[in-house]
Amino acid sequence: MKNANSNQPPIACDLTVFSLGEREHYSALSQELFAACGKMRELPDGFAFLFPGKGNWCAKIAEWVMLERRCCPFLSFELVFEADRGPVELRLRGPQGTKEFIRGELSALGWMP
């Protein structure tokens, strides 16, 4: 799907940016992260996902964001770290059509609350 603003990347995931090993790692990490996601809320231009703040989740979320930035350059990412090692909120935002795209990707992972 081409973005209305031709200077913006299309709303699509380009897995060809990954080697086979990277793609397998990305897929496994995506499954692991969203299996641990406790809550999702809709934003005007995307979604916010709540993850545990304790353990190794912060590093895993950051690693996933770095991979996701490569294959989905149309997305904007925000991380909010609550005080006292509380939950971490990951916000995925983008241009019109982003929410529909994210819903489709989550459905493919078998996860849609």
Summary of the structure (lengths in Angstrom):
residues: 113
radius of gyration: 14.0
end to end distance: 25.1
largest distance: 43.1
contacts: 297
relative contact order: 0.21
helix: 41%
strand: 20%
